Amino acid sequence: HLDDTKSGIKVTDHFHPKIAEMVSLSVKSVKKKLNPNRRKHCFEIFGYDFIIDGDYDIFLIEINTNP
């Protein structure tokens, strides 16, 4: 929707770098707690919830495990 409006905002240019940074920082902050038993061939899925305000700033609301 934002790419189609007259906002001038390109989602890939404006939001993706900010989202990638937030995801990276959040994973780095808990990396010592991820896979504490060092199991091989395992993974976990995380669900990230973001919100965009009227000024097109993006905020991380919450992160869910196994959404």
C-alpha positions in Angstrom: 0.0 0.0 0.0 2.8 2.5 0.9 4.5 1.9 -2.5 1.2 2.8 -4.2 0.4 6.0 -2.3 1.8 9.4 -2.7 3.8 9.1 0.5 7.1 8.7 -1.4 8.0 5.8 0.9 9.5 2.7 -0.7 9.1 -0.2 1.6 12.3 -2.0 0.6 14.4 1.2 0.9 12.8 2.7 4.1 11.6 -0.2 6.2 13.7 -3.3 5.3 17.0 -1.9 6.6 15.4 -0.8 9.9 13.6 -4.2 10.4 16.8 -6.1 9.6 18.7 -4.0 12.2 16.0 -4.6 14.9 16.0 -8.4 14.2 19.7 -8.6 14.3 20.0 -6.6 17.5 17.3 -8.7 19.2 18.9 -12.0 18.2 22.4 -10.8 19.3 20.9 -9.8 22.7 19.8 -13.4 23.4 22.3 -15.4 21.4 23.8 -17.0 24.5 20.4 -18.4 25.5 19.5 -19.8 22.1 20.2 -23.5 21.8 21.9 -23.8 25.3 22.2 -27.6 24.9 24.0 -27.2 21.6 21.6 -29.5 19.7 22.6 -30.1 16.1 20.1 -29.7 13.2 17.5 -27.8 15.2 15.9 -24.4 14.6 13.3 -22.1 16.2 10.8 -19.8 14.4 10.3 -16.3 15.7 7.4 -14.0 14.9 8.2 -10.3 14.9 5.5 -7.7 15.3 6.1 -4.2 14.1 4.0 -1.1 13.9 4.4 1.9 11.6 3.2 5.3 12.9 1.9 8.3 11.0 5.5 9.7 10.5 6.5 6.3 8.9 8.7 5.4 11.8 8.7 1.7 12.6 8.7 0.2 16.1 9.2 -3.3 17.4 6.2 -4.4 19.4 7.0 -7.9 20.5 8.8 -11.2 19.5 7.0 -14.5 19.8 8.7 -17.9 19.8 7.0 -20.6 17.6 4.2 -18.3 16.5 
